[in-house]
Amino acid sequence: MLTIFYDGNCPLCSMEMKELRRYDQHNNIQLEDIHQSGFEQKFPDIDKIKATNILHGKLNGVTLFGLDVTCHAWRLVGKKPWIAVLRFPIIKPCADWAYLLFAKHRMRISSLLMGNKSCENGQCSIKTTDSAQEKNNDRR
């Protein structure tokens, strides 16, 4: 099980989480918005400030960051296999640098690409406890 701690105030981040949710047929991924009420109490080992700056994840108790989280997530849902290239030793440092630059400016990038800098009411909504039926309806 991969738990992803994402920024629910970021439209691009939330859009990717919605896409992952849609493809997660075997419920291998748990999504946790770092802005949910009670986050610090529920996940005391995840620093919310650091998780705001770089995507955090936990895979079998091991904390992952940035593109490592993204690569594991897409592998688990069986989509976007090309992302694995970003973890090749010669590409990884440049990809990680580019990811950190993206993460730092994700709100501006969201504004440019999606026309909105933040989500309605401060948070993008993603159902984290979808039933199998709801997922099947989303795929249609």
Disulfide bonds with the S-S distance in Angstrom:
Cys119-Cys124 1.32
